[in-house]
């Protein structure tokens, strides 16, 4: 006598939930990866926005006056300090467009990891993008202020050490997010 396999209600419910969950995860992942790649592709537009914000921040803080400029084809910030005018280009190396794009691409990959809540990944993506934007603005402010007060050699030094500091901060925050979001033990195999 043969018996038909027994399918429990729990198995059916789990199967019904899996497909929509997988589709949502894949769609969210593709959306985040596409947004990250788009930020990298339209880097000049992102740099223009960063230059506009930096113009406002410099004008509101240390500079006597500031304006949006174009420095050798790059969006930039013109600012006056101590009776002199400076033009800070917001080049690809000073911009956060590639870093923000990378944050979104990595977040898109994290969405596909089973066991991680989509809400946690979305919160971390928002924190990552916001933190990157704020750190880039702080970097541009430090570079411009250092250049205006201490001259060209200090400008070169500020570009280098703020880049290292930005990298270290992003690496540490990424490690902390990894430790917070990724479960150390899977409770449901």
C-alpha positions as CSV (number, residue, x, y, z in Angstrom):
1,X,0.0,0.0,0.0
2,X,1.4,3.3,-1.0
3,X,0.7,6.5,0.7
4,X,0.8,9.9,-0.9
5,X,3.3,12.4,0.5
6,X,1.9,14.5,3.2
7,X,2.2,18.3,2.6
8,X,1.7,20.2,5.8
9,X,0.1,23.6,6.0
10,X,3.5,25.0,7.2
11,X,5.3,23.8,4.1
12,X,2.6,25.3,1.8
13,X,2.7,28.6,3.7
14,X,6.5,28.7,3.5
15,X,6.4,28.0,-0.3
16,X,3.8,30.7,-0.9
17,X,5.8,33.2,1.0
18,X,9.1,32.4,-0.6
19,X,8.3,33.4,-4.2
20,X,7.1,36.9,-3.4
21,X,9.9,37.4,-1.0
22,X,12.5,36.3,-3.5
23,X,11.0,38.6,-6.2
24,X,11.0,41.5,-3.8
25,X,14.6,40.9,-2.9
26,X,15.7,40.6,-6.5
27,X,13.8,43.7,-7.5
28,X,15.2,45.7,-4.6
29,X,18.7,44.4,-5.4
30,X,18.5,45.4,-9.0
31,X,17.1,48.8,-8.1
32,X,19.9,49.5,-5.7
33,X,22.6,48.2,-8.1
34,X,21.2,50.3,-11.0
35,X,21.0,53.4,-8.8
36,X,24.6,52.9,-7.8
37,X,25.8,52.5,-11.3
38,X,23.7,55.5,-12.4
39,X,25.4,57.6,-9.8
40,X,28.8,56.6,-11.2
41,X,27.7,57.2,-14.8
42,X,26.3,60.7,-14.1
43,X,29.2,61.7,-11.9
44,X,29.5,65.2,-13.3
45,X,25.9,66.0,-12.4
46,X,26.5,64.7,-8.9
47,X,29.6,66.7,-8.6
48,X,27.7,69.8,-9.7
49,X,25.2,69.3,-6.9
50,X,28.1,68.7,-4.5
51,X,29.7,72.0,-5.7
52,X,26.5,73.9,-5.2
53,X,26.1,72.6,-1.6
54,X,29.8,73.3,-0.9
55,X,29.3,76.8,-2.2
56,X,26.5,77.4,0.3
57,X,28.4,75.7,3.2
58,X,31.6,77.7,2.5
59,X,29.6,80.9,2.2
60,X,27.8,80.2,5.5
61,X,31.0,79.3,7.4
62,X,34.5,80.3,6.7
63,X,34.6,82.1,3.3
64,X,34.0,85.8,2.9
65,X,32.0,85.1,-0.2
66,X,31.5,82.0,-2.5
67,X,30.0,81.1,-5.9
68,X,29.6,78.2,-8.2
69,X,32.4,78.1,-10.8
70,X,33.8,76.0,-13.6
71,X,37.4,75.1,-13.1
72,X,39.1,73.6,-16.2
73,X,35.8,71.9,-17.2
74,X,35.1,70.6,-13.7
75,X,32.3,72.0,-11.5
76,X,33.9,73.9,-8.7
77,X,33.5,76.3,-5.8
78,X,34.9,79.8,-6.0
79,X,35.4,81.4,-2.6
80,X,37.2,84.4,-1.1
81,X,39.2,84.3,2.1
82,X,41.5,87.0,3.5
83,X,41.1,89.2,0.4
84,X,42.1,86.4,-2.0
85,X,39.9,84.3,-4.3
86,X,40.3,80.6,-4.8
87,X,38.7,78.1,-7.2
88,X,38.3,74.6,-5.8
89,X,37.4,72.0,-8.5
90,X,35.1,69.2,-7.4
91,X,36.9,66.6,-9.4
92,X,36.1,62.9,-9.5
93,X,38.7,62.3,-6.7
94,X,37.1,64.8,-4.4
95,X,33.5,63.8,-5.2
96,X,31.5,61.2,-3.4
97,X,29.6,60.0,-6.5
98,X,31.8,56.9,-6.9
99,X,31.8,56.1,-3.2
100,X,28.1,56.6,-2.9
101,X,27.6,54.4,-6.0
102,X,29.7,51.7,-4.5
103,X,27.7,51.9,-1.2
104,X,24.5,51.4,-3.2
105,X,25.9,48.5,-5.3
106,X,27.2,46.7,-2.1
107,X,23.8,47.3,-0.4
108,X,22.1,45.8,-3.5
109,X,24.3,42.7,-3.0
110,X,23.5,42.6,0.7
111,X,19.8,42.5,-0.1
112,X,20.3,39.0,-1.7
113,X,21.8,37.5,1.4
114,X,19.2,35.3,3.1
115,X,18.4,36.0,6.7
116,X,18.9,39.7,6.5
117,X,15.9,41.9,7.0
118,X,15.1,44.2,4.1
119,X,14.3,47.0,6.6
120,X,17.8,46.8,8.1
121,X,19.4,46.9,4.7
122,X,17.2,49.9,3.7
123,X,18.1,51.8,6.8
124,X,21.8,51.1,6.3
125,X,21.6,52.2,2.7
126,X,20.1,55.5,3.8
127,X,22.7,55.9,6.5
128,X,25.5,55.0,4.1
129,X,24.4,57.5,1.4
130,X,23.8,60.3,3.9
131,X,27.0,59.7,5.8
132,X,29.0,59.6,2.5
133,X,27.4,62.9,1.4
134,X,28.2,64.6,4.8
135,X,31.7,63.3,4.9
136,X,32.4,64.6,1.3
137,X,31.0,68.0,2.3
138,X,33.2,68.1,5.4
139,X,36.2,67.1,3.3
140,X,35.6,69.8,0.8
141,X,35.1,72.4,3.6
142,X,38.4,71.3,5.3
143,X,40.3,71.4,2.0
144,X,39.0,74.8,1.1
145,X,39.6,76.3,4.5
146,X,43.1,74.8,4.7
147,X,43.9,76.2,1.3
148,X,42.5,79.6,2.1
149,X,44.4,79.9,5.3
150,X,47.7,78.1,4.7
151,X,48.3,78.2,0.9
152,X,48.9,75.8,-2.0
153,X,51.1,73.2,-0.2
154,X,48.6,72.9,2.6
155,X,45.9,72.4,-0.1
156,X,47.8,69.4,-1.5
157,X,48.4,67.9,2.0
158,X,44.7,68.4,2.9
159,X,43.6,66.6,-0.3
160,X,45.8,63.6,0.6
161,X,45.1,63.3,4.4
162,X,41.4,63.9,4.1
163,X,41.2,61.2,1.4
164,X,42.9,58.8,3.7
165,X,40.7,59.8,6.6
166,X,37.5,59.4,4.5
167,X,38.7,55.9,3.4
168,X,39.3,54.8,7.0
169,X,36.0,56.2,8.3
170,X,34.1,54.5,5.5
171,X,35.9,51.2,6.1
172,X,35.2,51.3,9.8
173,X,31.6,52.2,9.4
174,X,31.2,49.4,6.8
175,X,32.8,46.9,9.2
176,X,30.4,48.1,12.0
177,X,27.4,47.7,9.7
178,X,28.6,44.3,8.7
179,X,28.8,43.2,12.3
180,X,25.4,44.7,13.1
181,X,23.4,43.5,10.2
182,X,24.8,40.1,9.3
183,X,23.7,37.5,11.8
184,X,26.5,35.7,13.6
185,X,24.3,32.6,13.9
186,X,21.4,31.6,11.7
187,X,18.5,30.7,13.9
188,X,16.3,29.4,11.1
189,X,18.3,27.2,8.6
